[in-house]
Amino acid sequence: MTAKIIAVCNQKGGTGKTTVSMQLAGSLARRGGRVMVVDADPQGTATRWAATAPDDRAFPAVVMGLSAAGGKLHREVRKLVGDYDYIVIDCPPAADSPVPQSALLVADLALVPIIPSPPDLWAAVGIRHIIENAGDINEGLRSRLVVNMCQSTAIAKDALEILPEFGAEVCEAKLRLRTAYRQSAIDGQSVHAGGARASAAVEEVEALTSEVLTILNPAAGRRRGASGPRG
């Protein structure tokens, strides 16, 4: 089986790319998938995240650092597609690196985490152009904006209302600003390990996972979404 490849990218930092990557990877793994996270960011946040897990509760997906591959990342990822069901690439900011452009050459889906605020909306325009350029070569590439760290404020509400004007599709599932997401990074896990206190965050991640599966494979998305996570 050839892995489905998901590139998590944005023009700027601080939008929660690693959070989306690790939560999505953890959820896919809990549903029985063989999952790898490619940590393509020189900061190595995904690698450190997984390394904090205790020995008896390892992060459920494999995490591999490949930031040194630079603009040749797509070549390295192609070597891995036969070993996994899903490969999630945690990209560095596109403004600082050629890595996102390389990742998009092999990705089936680009997820763009975006905080509902004016600066992040402006940055979304830049990454949209990068995705469009990659799509000229990778004709099967699809993309979605993922609203992250969403809050119930007037600014956030206004930003969400104008998102459709940016010419990019937006995931229905949204991740809110919750302590459970920060705590899961400290624990080296996804939010699924957080117990009852993380139940709202788990619901959000599961909704995003089901939506991603539907985008990648509509029949599989409906089937797995109905059955729920394993474990």
C-alpha positions as CSV (number, residue, x, y, z in Angstrom):
1,M,0.0,0.0,0.0
2,T,1.2,3.5,-0.8
3,A,1.0,6.0,2.0
4,K,-1.3,9.0,1.8
5,I,0.9,12.1,2.4
6,I,-0.4,15.1,4.4
7,A,1.8,18.2,4.5
8,V,1.0,20.6,7.3
9,C,2.3,24.0,6.3
10,N,1.9,27.7,6.5
11,Q,3.7,30.8,5.4
12,K,4.4,31.9,9.0
13,G,5.3,30.3,12.3
14,G,3.2,30.1,15.5
15,T,0.1,28.8,13.9
16,G,0.2,25.3,15.5
17,K,1.6,23.2,12.6
18,T,3.2,20.7,15.0
19,T,0.1,20.5,17.2
20,V,-2.1,19.7,14.1
21,S,0.6,17.2,12.8
22,M,1.0,15.3,16.1
23,Q,-2.7,15.2,17.0
24,L,-3.7,14.0,13.5
25,A,-0.9,11.4,13.5
26,G,-1.9,10.2,17.0
27,S,-5.5,9.9,15.9
28,L,-4.7,8.1,12.7
29,A,-2.5,5.6,14.6
30,R,-5.2,5.0,17.2
31,R,-7.5,4.0,14.3
32,G,-5.1,1.3,13.3
33,G,-3.0,3.1,10.7
34,R,0.7,2.8,10.3
35,V,1.7,6.4,10.7
36,M,5.0,8.4,10.4
37,V,5.5,12.0,11.3
38,V,8.3,13.6,9.2
39,D,9.7,16.4,11.4
40,A,11.0,18.7,8.6
41,D,11.4,21.7,10.8
42,P,14.9,22.4,12.0
43,Q,13.5,23.4,15.4
44,G,12.6,19.7,15.9
45,T,9.5,20.3,17.9
46,A,7.7,17.1,16.8
47,T,10.8,15.0,17.6
48,R,11.1,16.6,21.1
49,W,7.3,16.1,21.6
50,A,7.6,12.3,21.0
51,A,10.8,12.0,23.0
52,T,9.1,13.2,26.2
53,A,6.8,10.2,26.2
54,P,7.6,7.7,29.0
55,D,9.0,4.4,27.9
56,D,5.8,2.5,28.7
57,R,3.6,4.9,26.7
58,A,5.4,5.8,23.5
59,F,3.8,8.2,21.1
60,P,1.6,6.0,18.8
61,A,3.2,7.1,15.5
62,V,6.8,7.0,14.4
63,V,8.6,10.4,14.3
64,M,11.6,10.9,12.0
65,G,13.6,14.1,11.7
66,L,14.3,15.0,8.1
67,S,15.0,18.7,8.2
68,A,18.4,18.2,6.7
69,A,16.9,17.0,3.4
70,G,15.9,20.6,2.6
71,G,14.6,21.1,-0.9
72,K,15.1,17.4,-1.6
73,L,12.6,16.3,1.1
74,H,10.2,14.9,-1.5
75,R,12.8,12.4,-2.6
76,E,13.3,11.1,0.9
77,V,9.6,10.9,1.6
78,R,9.1,8.8,-1.6
79,K,11.4,6.2,-0.1
80,L,9.0,5.7,2.8
81,V,5.6,5.5,1.1
82,G,5.6,1.7,1.0
83,D,6.1,1.3,4.7
84,Y,3.2,3.4,6.1
85,D,-0.5,4.1,5.6
86,Y,-0.1,7.8,6.3
87,I,2.9,10.2,6.4
88,V,2.3,13.5,8.1
89,I,5.0,16.2,7.2
90,D,5.4,18.9,9.9
91,C,6.9,21.7,7.8
92,P,8.8,24.8,8.8
93,P,7.4,28.2,7.9
94,A,7.4,28.6,4.1
95,A,8.9,32.1,4.3
96,D,12.1,30.7,5.8
97,S,12.6,27.4,4.0
98,P,12.3,25.5,0.6
99,V,11.0,22.5,2.5
100,P,7.3,23.2,2.3
101,Q,7.5,23.5,-1.5
102,S,9.3,20.2,-1.7
103,A,6.8,18.5,0.6
104,L,3.9,19.7,-1.5
105,L,5.4,18.0,-4.6
106,V,4.5,14.6,-3.1
107,A,1.6,15.5,-0.8
108,D,-1.9,14.3,-1.4
109,L,-3.3,17.0,1.0
110,A,-2.0,20.3,2.3
111,L,-3.4,21.3,5.7
112,V,-2.8,25.0,6.6
113,P,-3.4,25.7,10.3
114,I,-4.6,29.3,10.7
115,I,-5.4,31.3,13.8
116,P,-8.5,33.5,13.1
117,S,-6.7,36.8,13.3
118,P,-5.8,39.4,10.6
119,P,-2.1,38.7,10.5
120,D,-2.7,35.0,10.0
121,L,-5.3,35.6,7.3
122,W,-2.7,37.7,5.4
123,A,-0.2,34.9,5.7
124,A,-2.8,32.5,4.3
125,V,-2.6,34.3,1.0
126,G,1.1,33.6,0.7
127,I,0.8,29.9,1.4
128,R,-2.1,29.6,-1.0
129,H,0.1,30.8,-3.8
130,I,2.8,28.3,-2.9
131,I,0.2,25.5,-2.9
132,E,-1.2,26.6,-6.2
133,N,2.3,26.6,-7.8
134,A,3.0,23.1,-6.4
135,G,-0.3,22.0,-7.9
136,D,0.9,22.8,-11.3
137,I,3.3,19.9,-10.9
138,N,1.4,17.8,-8.4
139,E,-2.0,17.8,-10.0
140,G,-3.6,15.6,-7.4
141,L,-2.8,18.0,-4.5
142,R,-5.7,19.2,-2.5
143,S,-5.7,21.7,0.3
144,R,-7.7,22.9,3.3
145,L,-7.4,25.6,5.9
146,V,-7.6,24.3,9.5
147,V,-8.9,26.8,12.0
148,N,-6.7,26.4,15.1
149,M,-6.6,28.0,18.6
150,C,-10.1,29.3,17.9
151,Q,-11.7,31.5,20.6
152,S,-15.1,33.0,21.2
153,T,-14.1,36.6,20.5
154,A,-15.5,39.2,18.2
155,I,-12.2,39.3,16.2
156,A,-12.2,35.6,15.7
157,K,-15.8,35.6,14.6
158,D,-15.2,38.4,12.1
159,A,-12.1,36.5,10.8
160,L,-14.1,33.3,10.3
161,E,-16.7,35.1,8.4
162,I,-14.3,36.4,5.8
163,L,-12.2,33.1,5.4
164,P,-14.2,32.0,2.3
165,E,-13.0,35.2,0.5
166,F,-9.4,33.8,0.5
167,G,-10.2,31.3,-2.2
168,A,-9.3,28.2,-0.1
169,E,-11.6,25.6,1.3
170,V,-11.9,25.5,5.1
171,C,-12.2,22.3,7.2
172,E,-15.5,22.2,9.1
173,A,-13.7,20.8,12.1
174,K,-11.9,23.4,14.3
175,L,-9.4,23.1,17.1
176,R,-10.1,25.5,19.9
177,L,-7.6,27.1,22.3
178,R,-7.5,24.5,25.1
179,T,-5.0,23.5,27.8
180,A,-5.3,19.9,26.8
181,Y,-3.4,20.5,23.6
182,R,-0.4,22.1,25.5
183,Q,-0.5,19.3,28.1
184,S,-0.4,16.6,25.5
185,A,2.9,18.0,24.2
186,I,4.3,18.0,27.7
187,D,3.2,14.4,28.1
188,G,4.6,13.3,24.7
189,Q,1.1,12.1,23.7
190,S,-1.9,13.1,21.7
191,V,-4.9,14.5,23.6
192,H,-6.4,11.0,23.6
193,A,-4.2,10.1,26.6
194,G,-5.6,13.0,28.6
195,G,-8.6,11.3,30.0
196,A,-11.9,13.0,30.7
197,R,-10.3,16.4,31.1
198,A,-9.3,16.2,27.4
199,S,-12.7,14.9,26.1
200,A,-13.6,18.1,24.2
201,A,-10.2,18.3,22.6
202,V,-10.5,14.6,21.6
203,E,-13.8,15.3,19.9
204,E,-12.2,18.1,17.9
205,V,-9.3,16.0,16.8
206,E,-11.5,13.1,15.9
207,A,-13.7,15.3,13.8
208,L,-10.7,16.7,12.0
209,T,-9.3,13.2,11.4
210,S,-12.6,11.9,10.0
211,E,-12.8,15.0,7.7
212,V,-9.2,14.4,6.5
213,L,-10.0,10.8,5.8
214,T,-13.0,11.8,3.8
215,I,-11.0,14.2,1.7
216,L,-8.3,11.5,1.0
217,N,-10.7,8.7,0.5
218,P,-14.5,9.4,0.8
219,A,-15.5,5.8,1.3
220,A,-12.8,5.2,4.0
221,G,-13.6,8.5,5.7
222,R,-17.3,7.5,6.1
223,R,-16.5,4.0,7.3
224,R,-13.8,5.0,9.9
225,G,-15.6,8.0,11.1
226,A,-18.6,5.9,11.9
227,S,-16.5,3.3,13.8
228,G,-14.6,5.8,15.9
229,P,-11.1,5.5,17.3
230,R,-9.5,2.4,18.5
231,G,-8.0,2.0,22.0
